[in-house]
Amino acid sequence: MSALDVARLALEAAGGEAEAVAHSERSGLARFAGSEVHQPTLIENVVVTLRVVRGNRVGVATTNKVGDEGLAELVGRAATAAESAPPDESFPGLAPPTRPPDAGGYDEATAALGPDEQARLAAAAIDAAGEIPVYGFFTSAVSELSVASSTGLGVEQRMTDATALVVAAGEGCSGYAERTAWRAEDIDPGAVTREASEKAERTRGAATVDPGVYAAVLEPYAFADLLDYFSHDSLGALGVLEKRSYLSGRLGDAVVDEKITIRDDPVDTHGLPKAFDFEGTPKQPVTLVEHGVARGVVWDRTTAARAQNGATTTGHAGPVESRDWGPLPYCLSVAPGDAESVDELAERVGDGIYITRLHYLGVIDPREGVVTGMTRDGTFRIRDGKIAEPLVNLRFTVSVPDMLRDVYGLTRAASLVNSQNFYGERYPYGVLAPALATARFNITGVGSTPGI
Amino acid sequence: MRELCATAIDVATAAGAEYADARVVVKRDQLVATKNGRVDRMTDSESEGIGVRVLVNGAWGFACDRRLTDEGARNAAQRACTFARAAAGRHSRALAPVEARQGRHESAVERDPFAVSLADKVDLCLRADAALEGGDVIVRQVMVRARREHKILLSSEGTDVEQILTESGAGMDCAAARDGVFQLRSYPSAHVGSSSQAGWEYVDGLRLADEAPRVAEQAAALVRADPCPSGITDVVLDADQVALQVHESVGHPTELDRVYGTEASYAGTSFLKPGDLGSLKYGSEHMNITADPTTPSGLGSFAFDDEGVPAKRTPVVERGCLTGFLTSRETAARIGAGGGGSMRADGWNRMPLVRMTNLHIEPGEGTLDDLLAGVDDGIYMETNRSWSIDDKRLNFQFGTQIAWEIKHGKLGRMLRDATYTGITPEFWGSLDAVAGRDAWQLYGLTNCGKGQPGQSAHVSHGAAPARFRKVQVGVKS
């Protein structure tokens, strides 16, 4: 039974004005540590969320019991919720019928991968390790999202995704690499391990630096992570409406370097394409920042209705568990630059710091886009335009817009960096980002040496 | 449900598993949240299924099935064995021996949270929401939640335990903005409010509508407050922030799976080594930390963990010395100490991991005023706002929603954007007082992340205000 079949059954059980979102997952994740698989997890699930509408009262219920009895209970709970809710005059109604484009993002061979193949691909990552042990996982999944509603809407998308992630780590050394794609054949787990291991070898004997503002090169892993955190408060409409977004009151202003263009590009097949959102609205590409000028944010039906400024949905409603954030850009993409490599970016920096990956980010001041965190698994000094000696993990506290205000360049090539940590139901998304060279990256503390 | 677990174990052992356990979990979650006078979210979720964990030739395998049917149980068991056989590596895993237990446990609940109508929950939220209104307040949010988790665990060693755990929780956030300054104030805690393994009496006791005017007043005052200055000074933390400090800088680093590196690819490792047990100086003599899954009303309370190990109170730090780790049966066998008891899974479709249960800092003596009286010039910080710590849990930077300067033992002007930073053992070494039992409170948080695929754990921390000397505060971007 497809996800759309499940959604239609739920809708049929509901009878009246309603919307059903069905989300299925079949995944395998072979997690390894110390070069052996220690947490292999196979998941099969389908979850249906029913939104029942009574006038302008709305109630929501969710279940993974998709038989007749389970769906009847679902309808009962959603109806009770709707009847208990006060009227919501700003409820925008359910999305109209639509026919979203075929966005792609599905690969039959990836969907067919089973536990034996998933374990074999994890083994390929493990076997490529040298003397430094490796920690990480290989995972692949097929997921389906469908939305059906009493307006006649009925849309579905099948998605595949795969990720190989490796931390090569020993006493006093660690390196990181990751590859994500919707086609597993685009991922070479052995190559991921070799990249992480080569990086780890170079981190032995890490030195410290004094806190202060440095020029820096950020690999795509680090840049994507910062952007993802920044986007939650600043690149969605709810953040603007609630005045915690950096873009509140700044739309139309030049906010960062003119080399920076950021879009949400749901149909770019270099990313993890999405055809429609969790309200069933086709996703539109949205230019967020264009040559340094703040152009817009992403919207869903709820925020567009509440704004009362002529805004319309751009198709960015998220899963129910993420609705606290409002609409979010799930297909962030940063326009590449003209540098051939990270080495060329280091040349442009001259003297500074090279950062592979970040850890445990925390937003200190959403209004100014201030984020803190640690560097991890490959931090180096840049001297005389060359990537030089390794550094210990460093604490940084940066305003993301300030970091992007004076940019030396970006690489010509961009990488797809996985942004999901596989909590809840699987919804593959990531950031397509090049490496970045910035004039300002604020180091505010010194941490431990790399490695285990 | 018990029969399905038994079937899964039979199938797994017949397929060659030397050990198997099967958990059936049926979970219901209810959430009502209001924002600015309207219902923002009202959801009622159910999830059920069976998860089967096996050891085949020393390799773990885990698979799950949402169908609570004979076919679902068999399917999960067979797939778990298939994945275990395919797992790469040199496996030789041992489990610390435990006596197979049979039993049943249910949370103590005075008023069933699911018997409280949704309409009453909406009304409670809207009353508190209205009481949050005030000048410069731009976002008012109130939420209440409830969970019931019914789970049965059987193992091939004879474990057969059934538990019904019920949670209730509530909280509110109030955001104010003025002249480009955005500030947030929360009650009773910042992390989706606070929850307890209890009935609706816990939510009633929070008196949200009564607390709301103070919360709104402080949010509005914060947008006019001066930023926290930078410098090295004495700091007094409220119980909420101490709870967060315990969670991040003691709870996670004492998880023995992190010590052995099995979280290296995501949550990180630990600055602790197995050989540090019994000798490492973690902090000052005022630091006493206890893991206690028997704590009444704790979110991490149970009779048996998800390996069937009975709940037991364990000292983790005594008078500043590391004396215990949080363990599974596997990690306990590896270190040769303890017998597990901290394994918890996020529902039926996740593998159990070493998790915090309830981790407390034991109370000292005196009151918050007594702690303040001992500071000539310093900062008092209240309610966590931001948190970040490195992969070994050494270098941290935390921020609070509100602060006040302390001058000559008394609170002075209000400060915003307060942060402090430190290195874990040095910071805990600077602890010179913890307030007494009367100031000790239990906080329940529901967003502790770990594992790949990700798992959220619900844990509680008992904490009292505490004083730290010579702390770096006010880190600037």
Interface residues (C-beta under 8 A of the other chain):
Chain A: S27 G28 L29 A30 R31 F32 A33 G34 S35 E36 V37 H38 Q39 P40 T41 L42 I43 E44 N45 V46 V47 V58 G59 V60 A61 T62 T63 N64 K65 G70 E73 L74 R77 A78 T80 A81 S84 A85 P86 D88 S90 P115 D116 Q118 A119 R120 A122 A123 I126 D127 P133 Y135 G136 F137 T139 L165 V166 V167 A169 E242 K243 R244 G249 V320 R323 D324 H359 Y360 L361 G362 V363 I364 D365 P366 R367 E368 V370 T372 G373 M374 R376 N393 R395 T397 V398 S399 D402 N421 F422 Y423 G424 R426 N442 T444 G445 V446 G447 S448 I452
Chain B: A33 R38 V39 D40 R41 M42 T43 D44 S45 E46 S47 E48 G49 A59 W60 G61 F62 A63 C64 D65 R66 R79 A80 T82 F83 A84 A86 A87 A88 G89 R90 H91 S117 L118 A119 K121 V122 L126 I138 V139 A175 A177 G180 V181 F182 Y260 G261 T262 E263 A264 S265 Y266 G268 T269 F271 N349 R350 M351 L353 R385 S386 W387 S388 I389 D390 D391 K392 L394 N395 Q397 G399 D417 T419 T421 G449 G451 Q452 P453 G454 Q455 S456 V475 K476 S477
